[in-house]
Amino acid sequence: MLSRKYSNPHSATITSEPASRSQIYGTNDDSTMITDGRDVLEDIHWLETHIQSSLVPGEQVQTHTKRRKMRKTGAKDRDDSAAVFEFRLLSNSRSPHRICIQPKPPKAIRLNEREHEDSAEHAELRKQRALEVAVDLSWLAAQSKISFPVPPNDAKKCRILRPLASLAATPNMMVTERIKPPCSTTTNFPGVKPLHDPKAAETPTVDSEA
């Protein structure tokens, strides 16, 4: 029964009544009293007859079944035919590819065992290395008295050029040579001497300073 909105469900009339299983399903399962013992014996006899007919004649019923031995299956015993199948990604591909979904076997782990116990050879080698790097107070005092030269610096170098003894009486002279390439844009005017002579470029010019 559906209640209306803003209505008190306690004030509504009850249209249902209590009922038992026998009234609904027409059975009397609620009663635990046995009316007649003959019905029970007949049911037991019928059950025994049904069980005897289902058994195979000539075989003894084993009360304790033997336990099967479990055999460990290795990688060779597995059926790989179910793991490998043909797969085609595109419908227009020529031939399908065979794909295996079985995981790859794990790689063998190789451990390099270290020598935890010290040997005589290792002890002697460790002693030699310690003596090579060990220092004492006398070595520090001797090293502090040694003066090391200052590293050279190219920026502070000064080069002095002096004339030879045979040229000391002669005046100073500097010889330079400067060749200018011919200019293609120059034009020769009649009666005007060009500033640059191609023939003069072949002979060097000498400037003397007393």
C-alpha positions as CSV (number, residue, x, y, z in Angstrom):
1,M,0.0,0.0,0.0
2,L,1.4,3.3,-1.0
3,S,1.1,6.2,1.3
4,R,0.2,9.6,0.1
5,K,2.5,12.6,0.6
6,Y,2.3,14.3,4.0
7,S,0.2,11.4,5.4
8,N,0.8,9.6,8.7
9,P,1.5,5.9,7.9
10,H,0.4,4.8,11.4
11,S,-3.1,6.1,10.9
12,A,-3.5,4.0,7.7
13,T,-5.7,0.9,7.8
14,I,-3.8,-2.5,7.8
15,T,-5.1,-4.7,4.9
16,S,-2.7,-7.7,5.6
17,E,-3.0,-10.5,8.1
18,P,-0.5,-13.1,9.5
19,A,-0.4,-16.4,7.6
20,S,1.5,-19.7,8.0
21,R,3.6,-21.7,5.5
22,S,0.9,-24.4,5.3
23,Q,-1.7,-21.8,4.3
24,I,0.4,-20.3,1.6
25,Y,2.1,-23.4,0.0
26,G,-0.5,-26.0,1.1
27,T,2.2,-28.0,3.1
28,N,2.7,-28.9,6.7
29,D,6.5,-28.4,7.0
30,D,6.2,-26.6,10.3
31,S,5.0,-29.6,12.2
32,T,7.8,-31.8,13.6
33,M,5.6,-34.6,15.0
34,I,5.6,-38.0,13.1
35,T,2.1,-39.3,12.7
36,D,3.0,-42.9,11.5
37,G,6.3,-44.7,11.7
38,R,5.5,-46.9,8.7
39,D,5.9,-44.0,6.4
40,V,9.5,-43.5,7.6
41,L,10.4,-47.2,7.2
42,E,9.0,-47.2,3.7
43,D,11.1,-44.2,2.8
44,I,14.2,-45.8,4.2
45,H,13.6,-49.0,2.3
46,W,13.0,-47.1,-0.9
47,L,16.3,-45.2,-0.4
48,E,18.3,-48.4,0.2
49,T,16.8,-50.0,-2.9
50,H,17.6,-47.0,-5.0
51,I,21.2,-46.9,-3.8
52,Q,21.7,-50.7,-4.4
53,S,20.4,-50.4,-8.0
54,S,22.9,-47.6,-8.8
55,L,25.9,-49.7,-7.7
56,V,27.7,-51.8,-10.3
57,P,27.5,-55.5,-9.4
58,G,30.8,-57.3,-8.8
59,E,32.7,-54.3,-7.5
60,Q,33.5,-53.6,-3.9
61,V,32.9,-50.2,-2.5
62,Q,36.2,-48.7,-1.2
63,T,35.9,-46.9,2.0
64,H,39.2,-45.1,1.7
65,T,40.2,-43.7,-1.7
66,K,43.8,-43.8,-2.7
67,R,45.5,-40.4,-2.9
68,R,47.0,-39.6,-6.2
69,K,50.6,-38.7,-6.3
70,M,51.1,-35.1,-7.5
71,R,53.7,-34.9,-10.3
72,K,55.5,-31.7,-10.8
73,T,55.1,-30.6,-14.4
74,G,58.1,-28.9,-16.0
75,A,58.4,-26.6,-18.9
76,K,58.6,-29.5,-21.4
77,D,55.3,-31.0,-20.2
78,R,53.4,-27.9,-20.9
79,D,51.3,-27.8,-24.0
80,D,52.6,-24.8,-25.9
81,S,50.1,-25.2,-28.7
82,A,47.5,-23.2,-26.7
83,A,50.0,-20.5,-25.9
84,V,51.0,-19.9,-29.6
85,F,48.4,-18.5,-31.9
86,E,48.2,-16.5,-35.1
87,F,47.5,-12.8,-34.9
88,R,46.7,-10.4,-37.6
89,L,46.7,-6.7,-36.7
90,L,45.3,-5.4,-40.0
91,S,42.8,-7.2,-42.2
92,N,44.7,-6.4,-45.4
93,S,48.0,-7.9,-44.2
94,R,49.4,-10.8,-46.2
95,S,50.0,-13.4,-43.6
96,P,49.3,-13.5,-39.9
97,H,52.1,-13.5,-37.3
98,R,52.6,-16.2,-34.7
99,I,52.5,-14.8,-31.2
100,C,53.4,-16.6,-28.0
101,I,51.8,-15.3,-24.8
102,Q,53.8,-17.5,-22.5
103,P,56.3,-15.4,-20.4
104,K,60.0,-15.8,-21.1
105,P,62.0,-17.9,-18.7
106,P,63.8,-15.9,-16.0
107,K,67.5,-15.2,-16.5
108,A,69.9,-17.2,-14.5
109,I,71.3,-15.1,-11.7
110,R,75.1,-15.3,-11.3
111,L,76.6,-14.0,-8.1
112,N,80.2,-13.1,-7.8
113,E,81.2,-14.3,-4.4
114,R,83.6,-11.9,-2.6
115,E,86.4,-13.1,-0.4
116,H,85.5,-12.0,3.1
117,E,88.5,-13.7,4.8
118,D,91.8,-11.8,4.4
119,S,94.8,-13.7,3.1
120,A,98.6,-13.1,3.5
121,E,99.0,-11.7,0.0
122,H,96.2,-9.2,0.5
123,A,97.6,-8.1,3.9
124,E,101.1,-7.5,2.5
125,L,99.7,-5.5,-0.5
126,R,97.6,-3.4,1.8
127,K,100.6,-2.7,4.0
128,Q,102.7,-1.5,1.0
129,R,100.0,0.8,-0.1
130,A,99.7,2.3,3.4
131,L,103.5,2.9,3.6
132,E,103.5,4.7,0.2
133,V,101.0,7.3,1.2
134,A,101.9,7.7,4.9
135,V,103.6,10.9,6.1
136,D,105.1,12.0,9.4
137,L,106.1,15.3,11.0
138,S,109.6,15.3,9.7
139,W,108.4,14.9,6.1
140,L,106.1,17.9,6.6
141,A,108.9,20.1,8.0
142,A,111.2,19.2,5.1
143,Q,108.6,20.0,2.5
144,S,107.9,23.4,4.1
145,K,111.5,24.5,3.7
146,I,111.6,23.8,-0.1
147,S,111.1,26.9,-2.2
148,F,109.4,26.3,-5.5
149,P,109.8,28.7,-8.4
150,V,106.9,30.9,-9.5
151,P,105.1,29.6,-12.5
152,P,105.8,31.5,-15.7
153,N,103.4,34.2,-16.9
154,D,103.4,35.1,-20.6
155,A,101.8,38.5,-19.9
156,K,104.8,39.7,-17.9
157,K,107.4,38.8,-20.5
158,C,109.4,41.6,-22.1
159,R,111.4,41.0,-25.3
160,I,114.4,43.3,-25.9
161,L,115.9,43.4,-29.4
162,R,119.5,44.7,-29.7
163,P,121.5,45.3,-32.9
164,L,124.4,43.2,-33.8
165,A,128.0,44.4,-33.1
166,S,128.8,44.7,-36.9
167,L,125.8,47.0,-37.5
168,A,126.3,49.2,-34.5
169,A,128.0,52.1,-36.5
170,T,125.4,52.0,-39.4
171,P,122.3,54.1,-39.1
172,N,119.0,52.5,-38.4
173,M,117.1,51.4,-41.5
174,M,113.8,49.7,-42.0
175,V,112.9,48.1,-45.3
176,T,109.2,47.7,-46.1
177,E,107.4,46.6,-49.2
178,R,103.8,47.4,-50.1
179,I,102.1,46.3,-53.3
180,K,98.7,47.6,-54.2
181,P,96.6,45.6,-56.6
182,P,95.6,47.4,-59.9
183,C,92.3,49.2,-59.7
184,S,89.9,48.3,-62.6
185,T,87.7,51.4,-62.1
186,T,90.5,53.9,-62.8
187,T,90.5,55.7,-66.1
188,N,93.5,57.2,-67.8
189,F,93.0,60.8,-68.9
190,P,95.3,62.3,-71.6
191,G,98.0,64.5,-70.0
192,V,97.4,63.1,-66.5
193,K,99.9,60.7,-64.9
194,P,98.2,57.9,-63.0
195,L,99.0,57.6,-59.3
196,H,99.5,53.9,-59.5
197,D,101.8,52.5,-62.1
198,P,101.5,48.7,-62.6
199,K,105.1,48.5,-63.6
200,A,106.2,50.4,-60.5
201,A,104.3,47.9,-58.3
202,E,106.8,45.2,-59.3
203,T,109.8,47.1,-57.8
204,P,109.9,47.6,-54.0
205,T,110.0,51.0,-52.4
206,V,112.7,51.8,-49.9
207,D,112.2,54.3,-47.1
208,S,115.2,55.3,-45.0
209,E,115.2,57.0,-41.6
210,A,118.3,58.6,-40.3
